[in-house]
């Protein structure tokens, strides 16, 4: 498997995803980050302008271990 730079990954995602899908991906990653920092679901929804159901889905993914935040940085 070859290594991919951040620029290559960004270009690939821009080619694969619509602008709406790109924004949704950004929102999901921000949801994970904020939730992992202890921000409440309601506050996350308000801050990002997304529905509480979207934030709840992200919370469940974190709890299930489907997504892990790298805290070593």
N, C-alpha and C positions, 0 to 999 in steps of 0.2 A: 504494500500500500504506500502510495506517495504522500509526502507531507503537503499540506495545503496552507498557503499563507492567508492571513486575514483578508487581504485584498482579493485574492482568488475566490475565497468563500463569499465575500460580499458581492463580487461580480456574478458568481453562480446564482446566488439567491435572487439578485435583481433580475436575472434572466428567467428564473423559474417562477417567481411569484409576482402577482399583480401588486400595485402600490397598496391596495387595501390589505392584501395578505401580508405584505411586509410590515404594515402598521400593526396588524393583529399579532404577529410574531414578536414585535418589539414590546407590545402591551403585555403579552404573556411572560416574557422574560422579566419585565419590570414588576409584574405581579409576584413572581417567584422571589425576586430580590427583596421587595418590600415586606412580604410575608416572613421571609427568613430573618428580617431585621426586627420582627415583632410588631409591625404595624397592623392594626386591626383590619379585618376584611372590609368593614364599612369605610374606613379611612382610605384604604387602597382604591376602592371603587370610586370614591369621590375625587381623589387625587388624579386618577387616570381617566376618569370619565367613562368608565365601563360599568356594566351591570354587575350586581352582587352575585348573580349566578356564575358569571365568568370568573370572578375572584374565588368563589367557592370551589369551582372546578380546579383551579390552580392550587388551592389549599389541599384538596384531596390528593392531587398528584404529588405534592410535597410530602404529605403524611404517608403515602403509599411507597415513597422512595423512588417514584418514577422520575424525579428530577432532583439533582443535588446541587447545591450552591458550593462553589469552591471558595472556602474562606481563608485559604492560605495566602491570598494576595493582599 
